[in-house]
Amino acid sequence: QVQLVESGGGSVQPGGSLRLSCEASGSSFLINRMGWYRQGPGKQRELVAAITLGGVTNYVDSVKGRFTISRDNAKNTVYLQMNSLKPEDTAVYYCNADIEDYGLGPGLRGYWGQGTQVTVSS
């Protein structure tokens, strides 16, 4: 069974930085697309950033120039470097990955992390 474990959340002041990590673990699998979503209080969950297996990235407009998504395929890990944080970035951030688990047969399946809280306040 594949699991995603997130870390790196916390509380920072506006203008500060955080680096989120998400590591996938399991017996035998391949990871395709990976990404980060967030859900603020009273808001819908939105895609923050995503990265393909080939390294192609995309971001929601509100974080462009401030956030950077990256991945280390050898470590089955995706990162989200968040700089110049704003109060509106406050949310629970969720890791997401499309994974083919050989124990479950062919085909990509979506997996989610447990979420990690990011709070930006002065």
DSSP file with accessible surface (Angstrom, degrees, kcal/mol):
  #  RESIDUE AA STRUCTURE BP1 BP2  ACC     N-H-->O    O-->H-N    N-H-->O    O-->H-N    TCO  KAPPA ALPHA  PHI   PSI    X-CA   Y-CA   Z-CA
    1    1 A Q              0   0  173      0, 0.0     2,-0.3     0, 0.0    24,-0.0   0.000 360.0 360.0 360.0 127.8    0.0    0.0    0.0
    2    2 A V        -     0   0    5     24,-0.1     2,-0.4    26,-0.1    24,-0.2  -0.638 360.0-175.6 -83.4 136.9    1.4    3.3   -1.0
    3    3 A Q  E     -A   25   0A 113     22,-2.4    22,-2.5    -2,-0.3     2,-0.5  -0.974  17.4-145.1-131.8 147.6    1.3    6.1    1.5
    4    4 A L  E     -A   24   0A  11    108,-0.5   110,-0.5    -2,-0.4     2,-0.5  -0.957  14.0-166.4-112.5 127.0    2.3    9.8    1.3
    5    5 A V  E     -A   23   0A  81     18,-2.3    18,-2.4    -2,-0.5     2,-0.3  -0.966   6.5-161.4-119.0 122.5    3.9   11.4    4.3
    6    6 A E  E     +A   22   0A  10     -2,-0.5     2,-0.3    16,-0.2    16,-0.2  -0.678  14.4 164.5-102.8 155.2    4.1   15.2    4.5
    7    7 A S  E     +A   21   0A  66     14,-2.2    14,-2.7    -2,-0.3   109,-0.1  -0.969  40.6  69.4-157.2 165.6    6.3   17.4    6.6
    8    8 A G        +     0   0   36      1,-0.3    11,-0.4    -2,-0.3    14,-0.1   0.338  59.4 133.8 106.0  -6.3    7.6   21.0    6.9
    9    9 A G        +     0   0   29     12,-0.1     2,-0.3     9,-0.1    -1,-0.3  -0.208  22.7 121.4 -69.8 167.7    4.4   22.9    7.8
   10   10 A G  E     -d  118   0B  29    107,-0.9   109,-2.6   106,-0.1     2,-0.5  -0.988  58.2 -61.3 167.5-166.2    4.4   25.5   10.5
   11   11 A S  E     +d  119   0B  87     -2,-0.3     2,-0.3   107,-0.2   109,-0.2  -0.941  49.5 164.3-115.8 129.6    3.8   29.1   11.5
   12   12 A V  E     -d  120   0B  28    107,-2.6   109,-2.1    -2,-0.5     3,-0.1  -0.927  35.7-105.9-138.0 163.4    5.7   31.9   10.0
   13   13 A Q    >   -     0   0  145     -2,-0.3     3,-2.3   107,-0.2    72,-0.2  -0.509  55.6 -77.8 -82.9 156.3    5.5   35.7    9.7
   14   14 A P  T 3  S+     0   0   58      0, 0.0    72,-0.2     0, 0.0    -1,-0.1  -0.307 122.6  29.2 -52.7 137.5    4.6   37.4    6.4
   15   15 A G  T 3  S+     0   0   52     70,-3.2    69,-0.7     1,-0.3    71,-0.1   0.269  98.4 119.7  91.1  -9.8    7.6   37.4    4.1
   16   16 A G    <   -     0   0   24     -3,-2.3    69,-2.3    69,-0.3     2,-0.3  -0.095  55.0-124.7 -80.3-177.8    9.0   34.2    5.6
   17   17 A S        -     0   0   60     66,-0.2     2,-0.3    67,-0.2    66,-0.2  -0.940  20.2-178.9-132.8 151.0    9.7   30.9    4.0
   18   18 A L  E     - B   0  82A  28     64,-2.2    64,-3.3    -2,-0.3     2,-0.5  -0.979  15.2-148.5-142.2 153.0    8.8   27.3    4.5
   19   19 A R  E     - B   0  81A 124    -11,-0.4     2,-0.3    -2,-0.3    62,-0.2  -0.970  14.4-159.5-126.3 114.8    9.8   24.1    2.6
   20   20 A L  E     - B   0  80A   0     60,-2.7    60,-2.2    -2,-0.5     2,-0.4  -0.699   6.3-165.3 -92.5 144.8    7.2   21.3    2.5
   21   21 A S  E     -AB   7  79A  23    -14,-2.7   -14,-2.2    -2,-0.3     2,-0.4  -0.959   8.7-173.1-128.3 148.3    8.2   17.7    1.7
   22   22 A a  E     -AB   6  78A   0     56,-1.9    56,-2.4    -2,-0.4     2,-0.5  -0.940   6.3-169.1-143.0 118.4    6.2   14.7    0.8
   23   23 A E  E     -AB   5  77A 109    -18,-2.4   -18,-2.3    -2,-0.4     2,-0.4  -0.919  11.4-146.1-112.4 130.7    7.6   11.2    0.5
   24   24 A A  E     -A    4   0A   1     52,-2.9     2,-0.3    -2,-0.5   -20,-0.2  -0.770  20.2-176.7 -92.2 137.4    5.9    8.3   -1.0
   25   25 A S  E     +A    3   0A  50    -22,-2.5   -22,-2.4    -2,-0.4     2,-0.3  -0.967  20.7 108.8-134.6 151.8    6.5    4.8    0.5
   26   26 A G        -     0   0   41     -2,-0.3     3,-0.1   -24,-0.2   -24,-0.1  -0.976  67.2 -78.8 169.0-169.6    5.3    1.4   -0.4
   27   27 A S  S    S-     0   0   98     -2,-0.3     2,-0.3     1,-0.2    -1,-0.1   0.955 102.1  -9.8 -85.4 -57.9    6.4   -1.9   -1.8
   28   28 A S  S    S+     0   0   54     -3,-0.1    74,-1.6     2,-0.0    75,-0.7  -0.900  82.8 126.9-150.9 115.0    6.6   -1.5   -5.6
   29   29 A F  E     -E  101   0B  25     -2,-0.3     2,-0.4    72,-0.2    72,-0.2  -0.983  41.7-133.5-160.7 165.0    5.3    1.4   -7.5
   30   30 A L  E     -E  100   0B  96     70,-2.1    70,-2.8    -2,-0.3     2,-0.5  -0.992  20.6-142.0-127.7 139.0    6.0    4.2  -10.0
   31   31 A I  E     +E   99   0B  13     -2,-0.4    68,-0.2    68,-0.2     3,-0.1  -0.870  21.4 172.1-104.6 129.2    5.1    7.8   -9.5
   32   32 A N  E     +     0   0B  66     66,-3.5     2,-0.1    -2,-0.5    -1,-0.1   0.562  61.4   9.7 -97.1-109.8    3.8    9.9  -12.4
   33   33 A R  E     -     0   0B  60     19,-0.1    65,-2.8    20,-0.0    -1,-0.4  -0.457  66.0-171.1 -74.4 141.9    2.5   13.4  -11.7
   34   34 A M  E     +EF  97  51B   1     17,-2.5    17,-3.2    63,-0.2     2,-0.3  -0.957  12.7 156.4-130.2 151.6    3.0   14.9   -8.3
   35   35 A G  E     -EF  96  50B   0     61,-2.8    61,-2.6    -2,-0.3     2,-0.4  -0.973  34.4-115.8-162.8 174.8    1.5   18.1   -6.9
   36   36 A W  E     -EF  95  49B   0     13,-3.1    12,-3.0    -2,-0.3    13,-1.7  -0.989  24.1-176.8-124.5 133.1    0.5   20.2   -4.0
   37   37 A Y  E     -EF  94  47B  48     57,-2.9    57,-3.0    -2,-0.4     2,-0.3  -0.822   6.7-160.9-117.2 163.0   -3.0   21.4   -3.1
   38   38 A R  E     -EF  93  46B  14      8,-2.2     8,-2.7    -2,-0.3     2,-0.4  -0.991   9.8-161.8-144.6 154.4   -4.2   23.6   -0.4
   39   39 A Q  E     -E   92   0B  71     53,-2.0    53,-2.1    -2,-0.3     6,-0.2  -0.931  12.3-163.8-138.7 110.1   -7.5   24.4    1.3
   40   40 A G    >   -     0   0   12      4,-0.4     3,-2.2    -2,-0.4    51,-0.2  -0.395  46.1 -65.3 -84.2 169.4   -7.9   27.6    3.4
   41   41 A P  T 3  S-     0   0  111      0, 0.0    -1,-0.2     0, 0.0     3,-0.1  -0.329 121.9  -1.2 -58.1 125.3  -10.7   28.2    5.9
   42   42 A G  T 3  S+     0   0   93      1,-0.2     2,-0.3    -3,-0.1    -2,-0.0   0.638 113.0 111.5  70.3  15.3  -14.0   28.3    4.1
   43   43 A K  S <  S-     0   0  123     -3,-2.2    -1,-0.2     1,-0.0     2,-0.2  -0.796  70.2-105.9-119.7 161.1  -12.4   27.8    0.7
   44   44 A Q        -     0   0  172     -2,-0.3    -4,-0.4     1,-0.1     2,-0.2  -0.487  46.1 -95.4 -77.3 152.8  -12.4   25.0   -1.9
   45   45 A R        -     0   0   91     -6,-0.2     2,-0.3    -2,-0.2    -6,-0.2  -0.521  50.2-170.0 -68.2 133.5   -9.3   22.9   -2.3
   46   46 A E  E     -F   38   0B  72     -8,-2.7    -8,-2.2    -2,-0.2     2,-0.4  -0.939  27.6-106.5-128.7 151.3   -7.2   24.3   -5.1
   47   47 A L  E     +F   37   0B  44     -2,-0.3   -10,-0.3   -10,-0.2     3,-0.1  -0.616  32.2 178.0 -73.2 127.8   -4.1   23.2   -7.0
   48   48 A V  E     -     0   0B   0    -12,-3.0    12,-2.3    -2,-0.4     2,-0.3   0.856  63.5 -18.6 -94.7 -50.6   -1.1   25.1   -5.9
   49   49 A A  E     -FG  36  59B   0    -13,-1.7   -13,-3.1    10,-0.2    -1,-0.4  -0.987  56.6-169.0-158.2 151.3    1.6   23.5   -8.0
   50   50 A A  E     -FG  35  58B   0      8,-2.1     8,-1.8    -2,-0.3     2,-0.4  -0.979   3.5-163.0-143.7 155.3    2.2   20.3  -10.0
   51   51 A I  E     -FG  34  57B   9    -17,-3.2   -17,-2.5    -2,-0.3     6,-0.2  -0.996  13.7-139.8-142.9 132.6    5.2   18.7  -11.6
   52   52 A T    >   -     0   0   47      4,-2.4     3,-1.7    -2,-0.4   -19,-0.1  -0.307  35.5 -99.3 -82.8 172.2    5.2   15.9  -14.2
   53   53 A L  T 3  S+     0   0   93      1,-0.3    20,-0.1     2,-0.1    -1,-0.1   0.852 126.3  52.9 -58.9 -34.2    7.6   13.0  -14.4
   54   54 A G  T 3  S-     0   0   74      2,-0.1    -1,-0.3     1,-0.0   -21,-0.0   0.430 123.9-103.6 -82.9  -0.3    9.6   14.9  -16.9
   55   55 A G    <   +     0   0   40     -3,-1.7     2,-0.4     1,-0.3    -2,-0.1   0.535  68.1 149.0  93.3   7.7    9.8   18.0  -14.7
   56   56 A V        -     0   0  100      1,-0.0    -4,-2.4    -5,-0.0    -1,-0.3  -0.619  29.0-163.3 -76.2 130.6    7.3   20.2  -16.3
   57   57 A T  E     -G   51   0B  57     -2,-0.4     2,-0.3    -6,-0.2    -6,-0.2  -0.769  17.2-176.0-116.3 157.4    5.7   22.4  -13.7
   58   58 A N  E     -G   50   0B  73     -8,-1.8    -8,-2.1    -2,-0.3     2,-0.3  -0.984   7.3-166.1-148.4 153.1    2.6   24.6  -13.4
   59   59 A Y  E     -G   49   0B  47     -2,-0.3   -10,-0.2   -10,-0.2     2,-0.1  -0.959  30.2-103.9-137.0 151.5    1.4   26.9  -10.6
   60   60 A V    >>  -     0   0   38    -12,-2.3     3,-1.9    -2,-0.3     4,-0.7  -0.491  43.4-114.4 -68.5 145.4   -1.7   28.8   -9.6
   61   61 A D  G >4 S+     0   0  125      1,-0.3     3,-0.8     2,-0.2    -1,-0.1   0.833 110.2  64.7 -55.4 -35.2   -1.3   32.4  -10.5
   62   62 A S  G 34 S+     0   0   59      1,-0.2    -1,-0.3     3,-0.0   -14,-0.0   0.658 109.1  37.7 -68.1 -14.9   -1.3   33.6   -6.9
   63   63 A V  G X> S+     0   0    0     -3,-1.9     3,-2.3   -15,-0.2     4,-2.3   0.462  81.3 127.1-115.0  -2.2    2.0   31.8   -6.1
   64   64 A K  T << S+     0   0  121     -3,-0.8     4,-0.1    -4,-0.7    -3,-0.0  -0.314  80.2  16.7 -60.3 133.1    3.9   32.3   -9.3
   65   65 A G  T 34 S+     0   0   86      2,-0.4    -1,-0.3     1,-0.1     3,-0.1   0.267 125.5  59.5  87.7 -11.9    7.3   33.7   -8.6
   66   66 A R  T <4 S+     0   0   27     -3,-2.3    17,-2.0     1,-0.2     2,-0.3   0.709  97.7  52.0-114.8 -36.2    7.1   32.8   -4.9
   67   67 A F  E  <  -C   82   0A   4     -4,-2.3    -2,-0.4    15,-0.2     2,-0.4  -0.805  58.8-166.5-107.5 149.2    6.7   29.1   -4.8
   68   68 A T  E     -C   81   0A  74     13,-2.4    13,-3.0    -2,-0.3     2,-0.4  -0.988   5.0-158.1-135.8 124.8    8.8   26.4   -6.4
   69   69 A I  E     +C   80   0A   6     -2,-0.4     2,-0.3    11,-0.2    11,-0.2  -0.817  21.6 161.7 -99.8 141.6    7.9   22.8   -6.8
   70   70 A S  E     -C   79   0A  52      9,-1.7     9,-3.0    -2,-0.4     2,-0.3  -0.948  19.5-149.8-148.9 167.8   10.5   20.1   -7.4
   71   71 A R  E     -C   78   0A  37     -2,-0.3     2,-0.5     7,-0.3     7,-0.2  -0.993  12.4-152.7-145.5 151.5   11.0   16.4   -7.1
   72   72 A D  E >>> -C   77   0A  53      5,-2.9     5,-2.0    -2,-0.3     3,-0.9  -0.926  12.1-170.4-121.6 100.2   13.6   13.8   -6.3
   73   73 A N  G >45S+     0   0   80     -2,-0.5     3,-0.7     1,-0.3    -1,-0.1   0.820  84.2  59.7 -65.3 -31.4   12.6   10.7   -8.1
   74   74 A A  G 345S+     0   0   94      1,-0.2    -1,-0.3    -3,-0.1    -2,-0.0   0.802 114.3  37.2 -65.6 -28.1   15.3    8.6   -6.4
   75   75 A K  G <45S-     0   0  118     -3,-0.9    -1,-0.2     2,-0.2    -2,-0.2   0.377 105.0-127.0-102.4   1.6   13.8    9.5   -3.0
   76   76 A N  T <<5 +     0   0   56     -3,-0.7   -52,-2.9    -4,-0.5     2,-0.4   0.885  66.6 135.5  52.6  43.5   10.1    9.4   -4.2
   77   77 A T  E   < -BC  23  72A   9     -5,-2.0    -5,-2.9   -54,-0.2     2,-0.4  -0.949  43.5-163.0-130.3 140.6    9.8   12.9   -2.8
   78   78 A V  E     -BC  22  71A   0    -56,-2.4   -56,-1.9    -2,-0.4     2,-0.3  -0.940  14.3-160.3-118.7 145.0    8.2   16.1   -3.9
   79   79 A Y  E     -BC  21  70A  27     -9,-3.0    -9,-1.7    -2,-0.4     2,-0.4  -0.878  12.8-159.1-123.1 155.2    9.0   19.5   -2.4
   80   80 A L  E     -BC  20  69A   0    -60,-2.2   -60,-2.7    -2,-0.3     2,-0.6  -0.905   9.2-161.8-134.4 106.3    7.4   22.8   -2.3
   81   81 A Q  E     -BC  19  68A  62    -13,-3.0   -13,-2.4    -2,-0.4     2,-0.6  -0.802  11.2-166.1 -86.8 121.3    9.6   25.8   -1.5
   82   82 A M  E     +BC  18  67A   0    -64,-3.3   -64,-2.2    -2,-0.6     2,-0.3  -0.942  11.2 173.0-116.9 115.1    7.5   28.7   -0.4
   83   83 A N        +     0   0   59    -17,-2.0   -66,-0.2    -2,-0.6   -67,-0.2  -0.763  59.3  23.3-116.0 163.9    9.0   32.1   -0.2
   84   84 A S  S    S-     0   0   68    -69,-0.7    -1,-0.2    -2,-0.3   -68,-0.2   0.906  84.8-159.2  49.1  48.2    7.6   35.6    0.5
   85   85 A L        -     0   0    2    -69,-2.3   -70,-3.2    -3,-0.2   -69,-0.3  -0.261   8.0-158.9 -64.9 144.5    4.7   34.0    2.3
   86   86 A K    >   -     0   0   87    -72,-0.2     3,-2.4    -3,-0.1     4,-0.3  -0.836  31.6-109.8-119.6 156.8    1.5   36.0    2.7
   87   87 A P  G >  S+     0   0   68      0, 0.0     3,-1.9     0, 0.0    33,-0.4   0.849 117.2  63.3 -55.2 -33.5   -1.4   35.6    5.1
   88   88 A E  G 3  S+     0   0  110      1,-0.3   -48,-0.1   -48,-0.0    -3,-0.0   0.576  89.0  69.6 -70.3  -8.2   -3.6   34.4    2.3
   89   89 A D  G <  S+     0   0    1     -3,-2.4    -1,-0.3    31,-0.1     2,-0.2   0.540  70.4 120.6 -80.3  -8.6   -1.3   31.4    1.9
   90   90 A T    <   +     0   0   33     -3,-1.9     2,-0.3    -4,-0.3    29,-0.2  -0.395  41.5 107.3 -60.1 123.8   -2.6   30.1    5.2
   91   91 A A  E    S- H   0 118B   4     27,-2.0    27,-2.6    -2,-0.2     2,-0.6  -0.972  75.3 -81.0-177.3 170.1   -4.1   26.7    4.6
   92   92 A V  E     -EH  39 117B  35    -53,-2.1   -53,-2.0    -2,-0.3     2,-0.5  -0.868  47.3-147.5 -88.7 126.0   -3.8   23.0    5.0
   93   93 A Y  E     -EH  38 116B   0     23,-3.0    23,-2.1    -2,-0.6     2,-0.4  -0.849  11.9-162.7-102.2 131.0   -1.5   21.8    2.2
   94   94 A Y  E     -E   37   0B  41    -57,-3.0   -57,-2.9    -2,-0.5     2,-0.3  -0.934  12.3-138.3-117.8 133.1   -2.0   18.4    0.8
   95   95 A a  E     -E   36   0B   0     -2,-0.4    18,-2.4   -59,-0.2     2,-0.4  -0.644  23.7-171.8 -82.7 142.2    0.4   16.3   -1.3
   96   96 A N  E     +EI  35 112B   9    -61,-2.6   -61,-2.8    -2,-0.3     2,-0.3  -0.994   7.0 175.8-136.8 143.3   -1.0   14.5   -4.2
   97   97 A A  E     -EI  34 111B   0     14,-2.0    14,-2.4    -2,-0.4     2,-0.6  -0.995  28.2-137.6-149.0 142.2    0.5   11.9   -6.6
   98   98 A D  E     + I   0 110B  45    -65,-2.8   -66,-3.5    -2,-0.3     2,-0.4  -0.910  40.2 178.0 -96.7 118.4   -0.6    9.7   -9.5
   99   99 A I  E     -EI  31 109B   0     10,-2.9    10,-2.5    -2,-0.6     2,-0.7  -0.951  33.4-144.8-132.0 139.3    0.9    6.4   -8.8
  100  100 A E  E     -E   30   0B  55    -70,-2.8   -70,-2.1    -2,-0.4     2,-0.7  -0.923  21.4-161.2-100.1 111.6    0.9    3.0  -10.5
  101  101 A D  E >   -E   29   0B   4     -2,-0.7     3,-1.9     6,-0.5     4,-0.5  -0.856   8.7-156.0 -96.4 113.3    1.1    0.4   -7.7
  102  102 A Y  G >  S+     0   0  111    -74,-1.6     3,-0.6    -2,-0.7    -1,-0.1   0.752  92.2  62.6 -63.6 -23.4    2.2   -2.9   -9.1
  103  103 A G  G 3  S+     0   0   64    -75,-0.7    -1,-0.3     1,-0.2   -74,-0.1   0.677 107.7  43.1 -73.3 -16.0    0.5   -4.7   -6.2
  104  104 A L  G <  S-     0   0   94     -3,-1.9    -1,-0.2     1,-0.4    -2,-0.2   0.364 117.6-107.7-108.5   0.4   -2.9   -3.4   -7.4
  105  105 A G    <   -     0   0   26     -3,-0.6    -1,-0.4    -4,-0.5    -4,-0.3  -0.293  56.5 -30.1  96.2 177.2   -2.4   -4.0  -11.1
  106  106 A P  S    S+     0   0  115      0, 0.0     2,-0.1     0, 0.0    -5,-0.0  -0.218  89.6  67.0 -69.9 157.1   -1.8   -1.6  -14.0
  107  107 A G  S    S-     0   0   36      2,-0.0    -6,-0.5    -7,-0.0     2,-0.2   0.023  78.3 -82.8 111.1 144.4   -3.1    1.9  -14.1
  108  108 A L        -     0   0   95     -8,-0.2     2,-0.3   -10,-0.1    -8,-0.2  -0.559  40.0-170.2 -79.5 141.5   -2.6    5.2  -12.3
  109  109 A R  E     -I   99   0B 119    -10,-2.5   -10,-2.9    -2,-0.2     2,-0.4  -0.958  22.6-116.9-128.4 148.3   -4.3    5.8   -9.0
  110  110 A G  E     -I   98   0B  49     -2,-0.3     2,-0.3   -12,-0.2   -12,-0.2  -0.692  30.0-172.5 -88.8 136.9   -4.6    9.0   -7.1
  111  111 A Y  E     -I   97   0B  35    -14,-2.4   -14,-2.0    -2,-0.4     2,-0.4  -0.948   4.6-159.4-128.2 149.5   -3.1    9.3   -3.6
  112  112 A W  E     -I   96   0B 110     -2,-0.3  -108,-0.5   -16,-0.2   -16,-0.2  -0.964  12.6-132.1-129.6 143.4   -3.2   12.0   -1.0
  113  113 A G        -     0   0    9    -18,-2.4  -108,-0.2    -2,-0.4     3,-0.1  -0.272  34.8-104.0 -79.8 176.7   -1.2   12.9    2.0
  114  114 A Q        -     0   0  111   -110,-0.5   -20,-0.1     1,-0.1  -109,-0.1   0.658  62.3-111.4 -79.5 -15.4   -2.7   13.7    5.4
  115  115 A G        -     0   0   13      1,-0.1     2,-0.4   -22,-0.0   -21,-0.2   0.169  22.1-133.6  95.1 144.6   -2.2   17.4    5.0
  116  116 A T  E     - H   0  93B  23    -23,-2.1   -23,-3.0  -109,-0.1     2,-0.3  -1.000  21.0-119.6-136.0 135.6    0.1   19.8    6.8
  117  117 A Q  E     - H   0  92B  89     -2,-0.4  -107,-0.9   -25,-0.2     2,-0.5  -0.563  23.1-171.8 -80.3 132.0   -0.9   23.2    8.3
  118  118 A V  E     -dH  10  91B   0    -27,-2.6   -27,-2.0    -2,-0.3     2,-0.5  -0.991   6.3-176.0-120.0 122.6    0.8   26.4    7.0
  119  119 A T  E     -d   11   0B  44   -109,-2.6  -107,-2.6    -2,-0.5     2,-0.6  -0.981   7.5-172.6-123.8 126.0    0.0   29.5    9.0
  120  120 A V  E     +d   12   0B   3     -2,-0.5     2,-0.3   -33,-0.4  -107,-0.2  -0.958  28.0 135.8-119.7 111.7    1.2   32.9    8.0
  121  121 A S              0   0   58   -109,-2.1    -2,-0.1    -2,-0.6   -35,-0.0  -0.992 360.0 360.0-154.4 155.3    0.5   35.7   10.4
  122  122 A S              0   0  141     -2,-0.3  -109,-0.0  -109,-0.2    -2,-0.0  -0.538 360.0 360.0-100.0 360.0    2.2   38.7   12.1
